[in-house]
Amino acid sequence: MRCPRSTRWLLAALLPLALLSTTQAATTPLIPAPAHAQAGEGQFLLDAQVRVGAGPDAQAAAAQFVALLARSGGPQLAQDGKTGGKDKRIVFVLDRKAASTPEGYTLEVTPQRATVRAADPRGLFYGAMSLWQLIPTGEAGQPRPIAAVKIEDAPRFAWRGLMLDSARHFQQVDEIKALLDAMAVHKLNTFHWHLVDDQGWRMPVDKYPKLIEVGSCRVPAGDAGKAADGSPATYCGYYTHAQIREVVAYAAKLHIEVVPEIDIPGHATAAIAAYPQLGMLDTPLKVGNEWGVYPNLFNADEPTMQFIEDVLAQVIDLFPGRYVHVGGDEAVKDQWQASPKMQARMRALGVNNEMEMQSWMIKRMERFLVAHQRRLIGWDEILEGGLPPEATVMSWRGIEGGIDAARQGHDVVMSPVTHLYLDYLQTRSPDEPPGRPATIDLEKVYGFEPVPSALDAQQRTHIIGVQANTFTEHMRSFARVQHAIFPRLAALAETAWSPQADKDYASFLARLPALLAHYRALGIDYAATPFQAQFTVQGDARAGKATVQLSEPLGYPLRYTTDGSAPTAASPLYSAPLALTLPATVQAQVFIEGQALAPATSRALSAASLRTRSDEELAMCTNQLMLRLEDDGPREGPREIFNVDIFNPCWTWKQADLRQIRSLRIRAGRLPYLFQLAHDESHRGFKPASTAHGELVVRNGCEGPTLATVPMPGKLDPDGFVDITVPLKRAPAQADLCVWFTGDTRPEMWVLDRMTLEE
């Protein structure tokens, strides 16, 4: 069933959960939905008196279930080795005939017993995760009813992954463990750990201590890189060998394989800063403090190849898993092309071009890894120039690379930037934290199908899995990492685990509130913005009237108030735009079965507020590359956030009411222009300036007549901003106010904070 957003939740509210999908899986609140589920009669009442029984080979899964239940606010259950008898209990049984796949399981809940069976400890563990999710959250000490059900379950894909970038921003070991715990709840089994990049090297290598001494620290751009006394303030972090082994062992207990990534030949700035002889330039480099694509590559000299093999040897020692990720992406070949030494090396090797040169390096890495019983995986650029025989491809630039690799007989993990990059914004809310352009919402993640119809039956067997990626340029806290990942990870998990034919977005949305309750019980700080009201306001400041339209990104029902009180589950249900007399305050919140899914959002309205718009409320003129960017200071604590198109920084207030308006007040500031854009840099437009520091220009429409031009000051206020009054002469009654700044201001750029119409 596919439902438009306006009717989706209405159907979910009116129909029993079992009717939301034609599949039996919808009879349970599980995410990911199981392969088969059949509702039973009655319920199992869980309380502190229930015991957990498990044989000697099932004790680990039983203990993990007991610990998870207690950690999430449930009763602390006693565990023993008894699996028979007639007493009320939960039983875990390892039965070699219980399931056809190692990760499969059966789960049966009756009024007297809950039994998990599996042929392998992995399946037993996933059965434990399903049983835990079936238990409703509630007050401590209160019995928890589990509806009777019989489930037969197994995953669709072998690779069910999540990538975390610890190079751009660093996470503590306990935070990594918390993420692994959450992955296990979603039945994901692959943690792709992005450990090195231009902005930081996070893994010690015994033979090369400077990788940590130099490569693990950078000086952030702007005020964030300045201490109180003006000296450089470094951003540092790395994992010791003991910590890496600790993470790997912790993941293994959750049946998660850790796949480390060491980038070759690009994303190498931190390594070259530590050991300049590895690079292409005579001038020394610093560890990168900008985002984007750097031009710095490893050279292919024999000492550099030995360095790479030494690094891989250290990786093999620390990570016992099958796969090693060697990157291969975004390797801009300009330095290779310009280097006589590199061109001579290519001729000596019989390599025809730079693409084949990268392929030569990747193939050499594969031979090394195969000799050490490992498999190479890389981003889809490793297809260029020829693919090593046993390489696996992670297709990120869409699905085309995956299709090509599968047709060549290579295994593929689908991970397209268009659907599964979690550092992209997930709603259009002004409360979204910093992020990359465009919007990848929950429905888009859920709707991705990893197996292309263009492949034949044999080729489709090479699609071994699916993965979501979290690059952390804009995530300087673990709270932001969690905001980016949850709840979108739940949508990815259902694609990775559940049968394709049974997927149903309306059913998923109906089951999601129960999962959110489990998130809260575990302390997972999921994104609130998908469950919060967004406001569209139209009004007449002169008449003191406004109309407020509320929307909820996922289509859940909104309760609202206009009397200043906080919304409750009994507040009016929003159904039509609200006509208000100013001043007024509107608050709105989502409640499902009396439980709020996220904090309330509010909007205070007045004649003055109708004449002011923040950057989030303004449109981008062309929206070539809009980013949601954070200010560079203060070094610690909250910072301002701005929407800005870095290719064409220009903001528009459409249909602004200019009756009796004589001037604009623009609040603007400057941010570091911290982007390495390689060949895309030419797309950045600079309008010529006529004065020393450029001008602020206001037009009626981006290509229309100029309404005002004022010179920009050379000095900002102490807070880094400046308020500029722009007189409007002969302005029309209504206009599309288009505002931009002239001049090439790099290494900084102007950003607009807010625009106010003044009578």
GIGISUL-V163281 format. One record per residue. N is the residue number from 1. PHI is phi as a letter, one per 40 degrees, with the letter a starting at -180 (999 if undefined). NEAR is the number of other ideal C-beta (glycine too) atoms within 8 Angstrom. Layout:
# GIGISUL-V163281
((N/PHI/NEAR) (N/PHI/NEAR))
This chain:
# GIGISUL-V163281
((1/999/9) (2/b/4) (3/b/9) (4/c/5) (5/d/7) (6/c/5) (7/b/9) (8/d/14) (9/c/11) (10/d/7) (11/c/12) (12/c/11) (13/c/7) (14/c/5) (15/c/8) (16/d/5) (17/d/11) (18/c/7) (19/c/7) (20/c/14) (21/a/11) (22/c/3) (23/c/10) (24/c/7) (25/d/16) (26/c/15) (27/c/10) (28/b/12) (29/c/9) (30/c/13) (31/b/13) (32/c/12) (33/c/17) (34/c/13) (35/c/9) (36/a/9) (37/a/16) (38/b/9) (39/c/8) (40/b/11) (41/b/4) (42/g/7) (43/a/9) (44/c/14) (45/c/9) (46/c/11) (47/a/8) (48/c/7) (49/c/5) (50/c/11) (51/b/12) (52/b/15) (53/b/13) (54/a/13) (55/c/10) (56/d/5) (57/c/6) (58/b/13) (59/c/11) (60/c/9) (61/c/15) (62/c/15) (63/c/9) (64/c/11) (65/c/14) (66/c/12) (67/c/8) (68/c/12) (69/c/13) (70/c/10) (71/c/7) (72/c/11) (73/g/7) (74/c/9) (75/c/10) (76/c/8) (77/c/12) (78/c/6) (79/b/11) (80/a/7) (81/c/8) (82/c/8) (83/b/9) (84/b/3) (85/g/5) (86/b/3) (87/c/5) (88/c/7) (89/a/12) (90/b/15) (91/b/12) (92/b/18) (93/b/13) (94/c/14) (95/b/8) (96/c/5) (97/b/4) (98/c/13) (99/a/14) (100/c/5) (101/b/9) (102/d/8) (103/c/11) (104/c/15) (105/a/17) (106/b/15) (107/b/15) (108/b/11) (109/b/16) (110/b/10) (111/d/8) (112/b/6) (113/a/11) (114/b/13) (115/b/12) (116/b/17) (117/b/13) (118/a/18) (119/c/13) (120/a/10) (121/d/12) (122/c/11) (123/c/17) (124/c/16) (125/c/14) (126/c/15) (127/c/17) (128/c/15) (129/c/12) (130/c/15) (131/c/15) (132/d/13) (133/c/13) (134/c/12) (135/c/11) (136/c/8) (137/c/9) (138/a/6) (139/c/4) (140/c/4) (141/g/5) (142/c/6) (143/d/6) (144/b/11) (145/c/9) (146/b/14) (147/c/10) (148/c/12) (149/a/14) (150/b/10) (151/b/15) (152/b/11) (153/a/14) (154/a/11) (155/c/12) (156/c/7) (157/b/12) (158/c/6) (159/b/12) (160/b/15) (161/b/17) (162/b/16) (163/b/14) (164/b/14) (165/c/13) (166/b/14) (167/c/14) (168/c/11) (169/b/9) (170/b/10) (171/b/10) (172/c/7) (173/d/9) (174/c/6) (175/c/10) (176/c/12) (177/c/10) (178/c/11) (179/c/14) (180/c/14) (181/d/10) (182/c/13) (183/d/13) (184/c/13) (185/d/12) (186/c/12) (187/g/13) (188/c/15) (189/b/11) (190/b/13) (191/b/16) (192/c/13) (193/b/12) (194/c/12) (195/b/12) (196/b/15) (197/a/13) (198/d/12) (199/c/12) (200/i/17) (201/b/14) (202/b/12) (203/b/15) (204/c/11) (205/b/9) (206/d/6) (207/c/5) (208/b/11) (209/c/7) (210/c/9) (211/d/16) (212/c/10) (213/d/8) (214/b/11) (215/c/15) (216/c/13) (217/b/10) (218/b/13) (219/b/11) (220/d/11) (221/c/10) (222/g/11) (223/c/9) (224/c/11) (225/b/13) (226/b/10) (227/c/8) (228/d/3) (229/c/4) (230/g/5) (231/c/6) (232/c/7) (233/b/11) (234/c/8) (235/b/12) (236/b/8) (237/i/8) (238/a/12) (239/b/12) (240/c/7) (241/d/8) (242/c/6) (243/c/9) (244/c/12) (245/c/9) (246/c/9) (247/c/15) (248/c/13) (249/c/8) (250/c/10) (251/c/12) (252/c/9) (253/c/8) (254/c/11) (255/g/10) (256/b/13) (257/c/11) (258/c/11) (259/b/15) (260/c/12) (261/b/13) (262/b/15) (263/c/13) (264/a/13) (265/c/11) (266/c/15) (267/f/12) (268/b/15) (269/d/14) (270/c/20) (271/c/13) (272/c/13) (273/c/12) (274/c/12) (275/b/10) (276/d/9) (277/c/6) (278/c/11) (279/c/13) (280/b/9) (281/b/8) (282/c/2) (283/c/4) (284/c/5) (285/b/11) (286/b/8) (287/d/14) (288/c/12) (289/b/11) (290/b/9) (291/b/8) (292/h/8) (293/b/10) (294/c/13) (295/c/9) (296/c/13) (297/b/14) (298/c/13) (299/c/12) (300/b/13) (301/c/7) (302/c/5) (303/c/7) (304/c/12) (305/c/11) (306/c/8) (307/d/11) (308/c/13) (309/c/10) (310/c/11) (311/c/11) (312/c/14) (313/c/9) (314/c/13) (315/d/12) (316/c/11) (317/c/6) (318/c/11) (319/b/12) (320/c/3) (321/c/8) (322/c/5) (323/b/11) (324/b/15) (325/c/12) (326/b/14) (327/g/12) (328/g/14) (329/c/12) (330/f/8) (331/c/11) (332/c/12) (333/c/11) (334/d/8) (335/c/14) (336/c/13) (337/c/8) (338/c/5) (339/c/10) (340/d/5) (341/c/7) (342/c/13) (343/c/10) (344/c/8) (345/c/11) (346/c/15) (347/c/8) (348/c/6) (349/c/9) (350/g/5) (351/c/9) (352/c/5) (353/a/8) (354/c/9) (355/c/9) (356/c/12) (357/c/16) (358/c/16) (359/c/14) (360/d/12) (361/c/14) (362/c/16) (363/c/10) (364/c/9) (365/c/14) (366/c/13) (367/d/9) (368/c/10) (369/c/13) (370/c/11) (371/c/6) (372/b/9) (373/f/4) (374/b/10) (375/b/11) (376/c/16) (377/b/13) (378/a/16) (379/c/10) (380/c/16) (381/c/13) (382/c/15) (383/c/9) (384/c/7) (385/g/9) (386/h/6) (387/b/11) (388/d/12) (389/c/5) (390/b/8) (391/c/14) (392/b/14) (393/b/18) (394/b/13) (395/c/17) (396/b/13) (397/c/9) (398/g/9) (399/b/9) (400/c/9) (401/c/14) (402/c/15) (403/c/12) (404/c/10) (405/c/16) (406/c/14) (407/c/8) (408/c/7) (409/g/5) (410/b/11) (411/c/8) (412/b/14) (413/b/16) (414/c/14) (415/a/13) (416/c/13) (417/c/9) (418/c/7) (419/b/10) (420/b/16) (421/c/15) (422/c/13) (423/c/13) (424/c/11) (425/d/12) (426/b/14) (427/a/11) (428/c/7) (429/c/9) (430/c/6) (431/c/7) (432/c/11) (433/c/9) (434/d/10) (435/a/11) (436/c/12) (437/c/7) (438/g/7) (439/b/9) (440/b/14) (441/c/10) (442/c/12) (443/c/9) (444/c/10) (445/c/15) (446/c/12) (447/c/8) (448/c/12) (449/b/7) (450/c/9) (451/b/8) (452/c/9) (453/c/4) (454/c/4) (455/c/12) (456/c/5) (457/d/5) (458/c/5) (459/c/9) (460/c/10) (461/c/6) (462/c/12) (463/c/14) (464/c/10) (465/i/14) (466/a/16) (467/a/17) (468/c/16) (469/b/15) (470/b/15) (471/c/10) (472/b/14) (473/d/10) (474/b/13) (475/b/14) (476/c/7) (477/b/6) (478/c/9) (479/d/7) (480/c/12) (481/c/15) (482/c/12) (483/d/12) (484/c/13) (485/c/13) (486/b/13) (487/c/13) (488/c/15) (489/c/15) (490/c/14) (491/c/13) (492/c/16) (493/c/14) (494/c/14) (495/c/14) (496/c/16) (497/b/12) (498/c/13) (499/d/9) (500/d/8) (501/c/5) (502/c/11) (503/c/12) (504/a/11) (505/c/12) (506/c/14) (507/c/14) (508/d/15) (509/c/13) (510/c/10) (511/c/14) (512/c/11) (513/d/11) (514/c/10) (515/c/13) (516/c/12) (517/c/11) (518/c/13) (519/d/11) (520/c/9) (521/c/9) (522/c/11) (523/g/6) (524/c/10) (525/c/7) (526/c/10) (527/c/11) (528/c/9) (529/d/13) (530/c/13) (531/b/12) (532/b/17) (533/c/13) (534/b/12) (535/b/10) (536/b/8) (537/b/11) (538/b/6) (539/a/10) (540/b/9) (541/c/11) (542/c/7) (543/c/5) (544/g/8) (545/b/10) (546/a/13) (547/b/11) (548/b/13) (549/b/10) (550/b/14) (551/a/7) (552/b/13) (553/d/14) (554/b/12) (555/g/10) (556/c/11) (557/c/10) (558/b/12) (559/b/16) (560/a/15) (561/b/13) (562/b/9) (563/b/4) (564/g/4) (565/c/6) (566/c/7) (567/c/12) (568/b/7) (569/c/8) (570/c/4) (571/c/10) (572/d/6) (573/c/7) (574/c/12) (575/a/3) (576/a/4) (577/d/6) (578/c/12) (579/c/6) (580/b/12) (581/c/5) (582/c/13) (583/c/7) (584/a/10) (585/b/10) (586/b/15) (587/b/14) (588/a/15) (589/a/17) (590/c/14) (591/b/13) (592/b/8) (593/f/5) (594/g/5) (595/b/9) (596/c/9) (597/c/10) (598/a/10) (599/d/7) (600/c/10) (601/b/12) (602/b/8) (603/a/10) (604/c/8) (605/b/15) (606/a/8) (607/d/10) (608/c/7) (609/c/8) (610/c/13) (611/c/10) (612/b/10) (613/b/7) (614/c/9) (615/c/12) (616/c/6) (617/c/6) (618/c/13) (619/c/8) (620/c/12) (621/c/12) (622/b/9) (623/f/7) (624/c/8) (625/a/8) (626/c/12) (627/b/12) (628/b/13) (629/b/12) (630/b/10) (631/c/11) (632/c/11) (633/a/9) (634/c/6) (635/c/10) (636/b/3) (637/g/4) (638/c/2) (639/b/9) (640/c/7) (641/b/9) (642/b/14) (643/c/10) (644/a/13) (645/c/14) (646/c/11) (647/c/9) (648/a/10) (649/c/12) (650/a/12) (651/b/14) (652/b/13) (653/b/12) (654/c/6) (655/f/7) (656/c/11) (657/c/10) (658/b/11) (659/c/7) (660/g/5) (661/c/14) (662/b/7) (663/a/9) (664/b/15) (665/b/11) (666/b/13) (667/b/13) (668/b/13) (669/a/14) (670/b/10) (671/b/14) (672/c/9) (673/c/10) (674/b/10) (675/b/8) (676/c/11) (677/b/10) (678/f/12) (679/c/6) (680/c/7) (681/c/7) (682/c/5) (683/c/9) (684/c/8) (685/c/6) (686/b/7) (687/c/9) (688/c/6) (689/c/11) (690/b/5) (691/b/8) (692/d/6) (693/b/9) (694/g/13) (695/b/13) (696/c/15) (697/b/12) (698/b/13) (699/b/12) (700/c/11) (701/g/8) (702/c/10) (703/b/4) (704/c/8) (705/c/5) (706/c/7) (707/c/11) (708/a/11) (709/a/7) (710/b/8) (711/c/9) (712/c/14) (713/c/8) (714/c/5) (715/b/3) (716/c/10) (717/c/7) (718/d/4) (719/c/5) (720/g/10) (721/b/10) (722/a/10) (723/b/8) (724/b/12) (725/c/8) (726/b/12) (727/c/7) (728/b/13) (729/b/6) (730/f/3) (731/c/9) (732/c/6) (733/c/5) (734/a/8) (735/a/11) (736/c/12) (737/c/13) (738/b/14) (739/b/14) (740/a/12) (741/b/13) (742/c/11) (743/g/12) (744/c/5) (745/c/10) (746/d/6) (747/c/5) (748/b/9) (749/a/12) (750/c/12) (751/b/13) (752/b/15) (753/c/11) (754/a/10) (755/b/15) (756/b/10) (757/c/11) (758/b/10) (759/c/5))
